[in-house]
């Protein structure tokens, strides 16, 4: 793995199985509940298909054909049209702590602004301390409860940011 071969790009249909594997592995690694989280979402095995509408996008981090992580933007379900959600941002242990999470986060924030969203919402698990630190240091504020209707009742961290 070298910086020269790592690319952040939009997801392709052939990425689905690898993206799903990265997402699911994080849940086991960090002992995050499997029910009421992205682990149980119907879209997790079909990430390409789940991000094909005009106001949504999913990016992957790829190194010579190997998917090492991803993150996406979608409208926040059952909420105001100008609020998006940053979703399913998970990374393989091999690239954590090297700045790629921050790059992915910035790419998602740029996409959200370009799509015209005014606020970005996210849900996370308290176990994901490094991710929460990135969100806090980029202006996300903690909320007392969930917004919209994500179905992620096991997530205990809710945050929002003005774009």
Secondary structure, 3 states (H helix, E strand, C coil): CCCCCEEEEECCHHHHHHHHHHHHHHHHHHCCCCCCCHHHCCCHHHHHHHCCCCCCEEEEEEECCEEEEEEEEEECCCCCCCEEEEEEEEECHHHCCCCHHHHHHHHHHHHHHHCCCCEEEEEECCCCHHHHHHHHHCCCEECCCCCCCCCCCCCCEEEEEEC
